[in-house]
Amino acid sequence: MSELGLEISVTETKELLDSGADFYFMDCREQSEWDYVHIEGAELLPMSEIQQRLSELEPQKQRHIVIHCHHGGRSLQVAQWLRQQGFAEAQSMAGGIDVWSQEIDGSKPRYQ
């Protein structure tokens, strides 16, 4: 795969999900946020735990990884950090679940 940009849009992420593309979809929000609203297909790995749980991501190291959070700030930090750890295909979903609920799935509640 060619060098991916650090961010991916919600539309591009939805296309990946719909097409059955081989990628790892990660939610880096906290458990309470996940319990309130989450996107089907994403797996929760909170930013606050990622350093201690990095070994769990090792099997994904060569795969495309899309990370999302609430607005895109935490996921951008996680994507940058993962790239420094050798996860070259890590991307942040720009705008996070907030933009997802506005542009992709209006049934997902928004929160502050």
N, C-alpha and C positions, 0 to 999 in steps of 0.2 A: 504494500500500500504506500502511496506517496505521502509526503509530509503533510499531516493534517494541521489545520489552524487550531488555535487553542480553544475556540468556541464553535459551537454548532447551534443552529436555530431550533426552536421547538418544532417547526414544520419539517425540517430535515430529520429530526429525531423520530417524529411520528411516522415518516416515510420508512425509516429503518425498521421500526416496530412492525408496521403493516406488511413490509416485504419479507419479514422473517430473517432479516440480516443477522449474521453472526457477530454479536457485540454484547458486551456486559453493561447493563444499565444499573447505575448505582445512585442511591439517594443518600446524600451526606448530611441530611438534617438530623435532628434529635428524635428520640422515640416518641415523645409527646406530639411533635409535629406530624410524624408518620401516622400516629394513631388518629389524628384529626383528618388528614387527607393524604393520599398517596396515589401514584400512577402504577397501574397494573404492569407487571413485568420488571419493575425496578426492585432492587434488593437494598435493604437498609444497612449502611455502614457509617455511623455518625462520624463527622469530622473530629469530634472530641476523642474518638477511640482509634482512629485510623493508624496512628503510629504504632500502637500496641498490637494492632490486628493486621499489620501489613502482610504477614505470612499468609493470611487467608486470601490475599489478592494475587499471590505468586502464580497460581494457575492461569490467571488472566493476563499475564505480563505481555504476551505477544498479540493479544486481541485488541480490538477497538473497544475503548471504554468511554461511555458517556455518563457524566456525573451531573446530578442536579441538586439544587437546594431550593430555598424559598424565592430569592430574587436573582441568584446567579453569582453573588459575591463569594460565598464559602466554596461553592463548586469550582470557581475559577482558581481559588487558592489551592484546593485539593488537586485539581488537574495539573497546575504548575508543579506542585510538590511531587506528585506521582511521576511526572516526566523526569524530574531530577533523580528519582529512584529507578529510572530505566523503563518506565511505562510510556513508550514513545507515542502510543496511539490514544492517550488520555485527552478527552475534550470536556469542556464545561457547556452545559445546555444554557445558552444565553437567556436571561429573564426568569429562569427557574420555573417552579410549579405555578407561580403567580401568572406569568404570561401563558403557560400551558392552559390554565383554567379560562383565560380570556380568549385565546385564539384556537385552541384544539378541543377542549372538553369543558363546556360551560356548566356541566353538572358537578364539577369539582369546586368545593367551597374555597373562597379566598380568605385569608386571615392577615392580621397585622404582625 
